[in-house]
Structure formats: structure tokens, C-alpha cells
Amino acid sequence: MLEVIFLGTGGIMPNKERNVPSIALRYNGEIILWDVGEGTLRQLNIAKLSPMKIEKIFITHFHGDHYLGLMSLIQTMTLWNREKPLHIYGPKYTFEFVQNYLKSGFFRPSFDIHIHELGEARLKFENYEIWSFKVEHGVPALGYVFKEKNKRGSFDLDKIRELGLKPGPWMKELETKGKVEIEGKVIHLEDVTGSPKRGVKVVYTGDTEPCERVKLFSEKADVLIHEATYLSEEDRGESYHSTVSEACKTAEKAKAKLLALFHRAPRYTYEEYKEGAKKLCGLRFIIPKDFDVLRVGEEYELSSLR
């Protein structure tokens, strides 16, 4: 199961109610960060998530509320004698900005940092992929997709019996090797299992105006985390952000199963924003608070670490 841990849910600046953007994905013991706004280290400590388990950080764009927590995070990893490499991904200029950042002050990391500049890419890892896609924010900016690989179907006892077999130790060998030979007959895994199970898909837009690419990459997502900074176009003004209504329309067009409204402007209290969103959005949505955990599998479970 994938856990989406909302470390900071607001935009622009922190306030006493919520911090600026950072989302931790916990999957098979690994922690992946999407954005690392100022104060993310503190949020990780409160959430009892070890920075040492973070292997990859994906930055959507280089506005301060999305990356200024990087230095304190790396310095703490160094103080704790980290040796494992850290991979940092981001849009155009990521290499330049991160290198300049790391050269500031009397400090050098104790471990290797690998910096990757992305356009629209499909990064393949053992059990999942991360896709990056371009969004519209007035500066180079990316959204990200976490796509779990499809899982094999469950063993089907009827199929096993039809082949004249009985459940036994051979099933474990079959699961490992993909095929086994029993009494001169080769049995493949797909011969005795049901249909593959679709892997989880979670999309994070980062900051963006409404754009077609968000809808395209969010098609049939299990969760779409869409920035929805403002309740109205009047409040948005000339900024490169989305309103709640626009985020809801995108989720509806993409047929996303669940929408998370993210990056709330500091001018709104949580309750004010929630009541406004109820009037504007006609589909299933949540408004996560800092330290909320969304467990995503065949069902959804939302809880809080506080």
C-alpha cells in the first residue's frame, strides 16, 4: 500500500495553521519527497519520518515555498553521517540552483548528491515509475505521477484444479520463477492466476494554471493532488495559479477517483476554504491538513499523525 503523507499543505508562506508544500510518499520502506518547502525538516520530525530513509526528492519548481527546506534537510543528513547517495530531480535549472545552494555557508555534504534535470520523462524503478510532465506557472515547472507497476492476479483455485493440480510448495517456486515443470508439464504463472491488478496512480501538479497536460497525465488517477490556491478568480488576480473550481473541473474531466485540494492561500482559514469548496466542487474531494495520511490501495483511508 502507498501512504501519502501531507507534511505541508499551504502555499506562499507558512502560518500557525499549516506549513508550505511538502508531500512524503511512503512505499515499501522508502520515502520519496515531492517538494521540500521551508520547515520540512521540522514536519518530518513531528511525523516521525526519518530523513535517512529519503532516497529521492522531486522539486516541482524553484519558488521558495517549494524548495527552501532542502538545505536544512541535507545538513541534518550530514550530521547523522549519511553515506547513501541522495537523488534530487527537478525542472530546467535544477543543477545550477542546487549547486549554488549547496555552496552557501561553511558546509559540504558527507554523501553524494546526484542532480537530475527533467523535461517530460518516465523514470523506471523496481516496483514503480515516476513520470514528470510540464505545467504552466510562469517559470519552468513540473508535475509528477507516481505509478505503481501492475501486480499479478491472485492464485485461482479453480484454474489449478482444472490442470489436475493441488495447492502446494510448487506455487511459491512458480511465483519466484514465473514457470515450473510438474510431471513433464510446464505451468506458467498466468495459467493459474486471475487478471493482473492495476497499480496505484497518484498525481501531484505542483503550482500551475489550469492546463491540458494535467488532465492528460491524470487520466483515471486514484488520487489527483491539484493546487487550488484560491476560491475565486478575483482573489487569484494575475498569479499563475488555479482556483478550486478549476481544479475540480480538471479532476472531473480526467475521471480521477479522488481529488485533494492543495496549496491553500494564507488568506483563508481552513473552515472558510472548506465551506467555499463545498459550494464549488461537485465531486469527491478532500482538503488535507498538515500530517494527514492518505492510504491508497483498493480503498482509501484518511487519518492524521497528530
C-alpha positions, 0 to 999 in steps of 0.5 A, a space after each residue: 500500500 502507498 501512504 501519502 503523507 501531507 507534511 505541508 499543505 499551504 502555499 506562499 508562506 507558512 502560518 500557525 495553521 499549516 506549513 508550505 508544500 511538502 508531500 512524503 510518499 511512503 512505499 515499501 520502506 522508502 520515502 520519496 519527497 515531492 517538494 521540500 518547502 521551508 520547515 520540512 525538516 521540522 514536519 518530518 520530525 513531528 511525523 516521525 519520518 526519518 530523513 535517512 530513509 529519503 532516497 529521492 526528492 522531486 522539486 516541482 519548481 524553484 519558488 521558495 515555498 517549494 524548495 527552501 527546506 532542502 538545505 536544512 534537510 541535507 545538513 541534518 543528513 550530514 550530521 547523522 553521517 549519511 553515506 547513501 547517495 541522495 537523488 534530487 530531480 527537478 525542472 530546467 535549472 535544477 543543477 545550477 540552483 542546487 549547486 549554488 545552494 549547496 555552496 552557501 555557508 561553511 558546509 559540504 555534504 558527507 554523501 553524494 548528491 546526484 542532480 537530475 534535470 527533467 523535461 517530460 520523462 518516465 523514470 523506471 524503478 523496481 516496483 514503480 515509475 515516476 513520470 514528470 510532465 510540464 505545467 504552466 506557472 510562469 517559470 519552468 515547472 513540473 508535475 509528477 505521477 507516481 505509478 505503481 507497476 501492475 501486480 499479478 492476479 491472485 492464485 485461482 483455485 479453480 484454474 489449478 484444479 482444472 490442470 489436475 493440480 493441488 495447492 502446494 510448495 510448487 506455487 511459491 517456486 512458480 511465483 519466484 520463477 514465473 514457470 515450473 515443470 510438474 510431471 513433464 508439464 510446464 505451468 506458467 504463472 498466468 495459467 493459474 492466476 486471475 487478471 493482473 491488478 492495476 497499480 496505484 496512480 497518484 498525481 501531484 501538479 505542483 503550482 500551475 494554471 489550469 492546463 491540458 497536460 494535467 488532465 492528460 497525465 491524470 487520466 483515471 488517477 486514484 488520487 489527483 493532488 491539484 493546487 487550488 490556491 484560491 476560491 475565486 478568480 478575483 482573489 487569484 488576480 494575475 498569479 499563475 495559479 488555479 482556483 478550486 473550481 478549476 481544479 475540480 473541473 480538471 479532476 472531473 474531466 480526467 475521471 480521477 477517483 479522488 481529488 485533494 485540494 492543495 496549496 491553500 492561500 494564507 488568506 483563508 482559514 481552513 473552515 472558510 476554504 472548506 465551506 467555499 469548496 463545498 459550494 464549488 466542487 461537485 465531486 469527491 474531494 478532500 482538503 488535507 491538513 498538515 500530517 494527514 495520511 492518505 492510504 491508497 490501495 483498493 480503498 482509501 483511508 484518511 487519518 492524521 499523525 497528530 
